[in-house]
Amino acid sequence: MTSKTIYIGVVLVVALAAVGVYWYMGTQNQPPASNQKLVVVAKDVKFNVTNPTFNLKVGTVSITVKNMDTMPHNFIIREMPSAATGLLTPGQSQTITVNFTTAGDFNYYCSVHPGQMEGVIRVTTP
C-alpha cells in the first residue's frame, strides 16, 4: 500500500466518524414527538366516568374536552392555569395544546364542580 492510499483511508474513516458523532448528537435532547392526544368527556358530573388518572409522556399533548352533560363544565390543569378550556355548554367541545416539560403529577378539575370533577395527569419521561 502506498502512503497516499493509507492517507485517503484515514481521511475517510475520520470523516465517517465525524458524521456519525454529528448524527448521534443531533438525536440527543430532541423534544418528544407531539403526537399525544387525550380525549376527556364531561358527563354526569365526572370526567370519563371515573375521573381517571391519565398517563402521558413529557412533551406536547392535544387535549380535547367534550361536554356531553346537561350543564356547563370546564377543564383546568391546576399547576398550569393557562392550560384550560373556557366554559363549555352542553354539546360543546374545545381542544387545548399543553406542553409538559417535566415529569410529575398534574391535577385537573372543573371549576364549576370542584371536589366532584377532578383527577390527575401523570406525566413520565419517554
KAKA-V900176 format. One record per residue. N is the residue number from 1. D_CENTER is the distance of its C-alpha to the mean C-alpha in Angstrom with 2 decimals. Layout:
n | d_center
N | D_CENTER
N | D_CENTER
This chain:
n | d_center
1 | 56.55
2 | 57.02
3 | 55.32
4 | 53.83
5 | 52.12
6 | 50.79
7 | 49.56
8 | 47.69
9 | 46.18
10 | 44.99
11 | 43.52
12 | 41.70
13 | 40.27
14 | 39.17
15 | 37.58
16 | 35.64
17 | 34.52
18 | 33.35
19 | 31.34
20 | 29.78
21 | 28.89
22 | 27.48
23 | 25.28
24 | 24.12
25 | 23.32
26 | 21.36
27 | 19.04
28 | 18.38
29 | 15.87
30 | 13.98
31 | 10.35
32 | 8.22
33 | 8.37
34 | 6.41
35 | 7.74
36 | 5.54
37 | 7.69
38 | 9.00
39 | 12.62
40 | 14.36
41 | 18.15
42 | 20.47
43 | 23.87
44 | 26.78
45 | 25.31
46 | 22.37
47 | 18.78
48 | 18.65
49 | 22.17
50 | 21.53
51 | 18.82
52 | 16.88
53 | 14.51
54 | 11.13
55 | 9.78
56 | 6.21
57 | 5.72
58 | 5.46
59 | 3.90
60 | 3.34
61 | 3.31
62 | 7.07
63 | 8.90
64 | 12.57
65 | 15.10
66 | 18.55
67 | 21.63
68 | 24.02
69 | 26.20
70 | 29.50
71 | 28.43
72 | 25.89
73 | 22.52
74 | 19.51
75 | 16.07
76 | 15.29
77 | 13.07
78 | 16.02
79 | 14.74
80 | 13.21
81 | 16.01
82 | 15.09
83 | 12.01
84 | 14.56
85 | 16.38
86 | 20.07
87 | 22.61
88 | 22.44
89 | 25.85
90 | 26.60
91 | 25.36
92 | 22.98
93 | 19.25
94 | 16.68
95 | 13.24
96 | 11.12
97 | 8.27
98 | 6.36
99 | 5.58
100 | 5.48
101 | 8.34
102 | 10.03
103 | 10.33
104 | 12.14
105 | 12.84
106 | 11.99
107 | 14.64
108 | 14.48
109 | 17.82
110 | 20.15
111 | 22.56
112 | 25.25
113 | 25.30
114 | 24.30
115 | 25.12
116 | 24.91
117 | 21.42
118 | 19.03
119 | 16.76
120 | 14.05
121 | 10.32
122 | 10.57
123 | 8.03
124 | 9.76
125 | 10.28
126 | 10.24
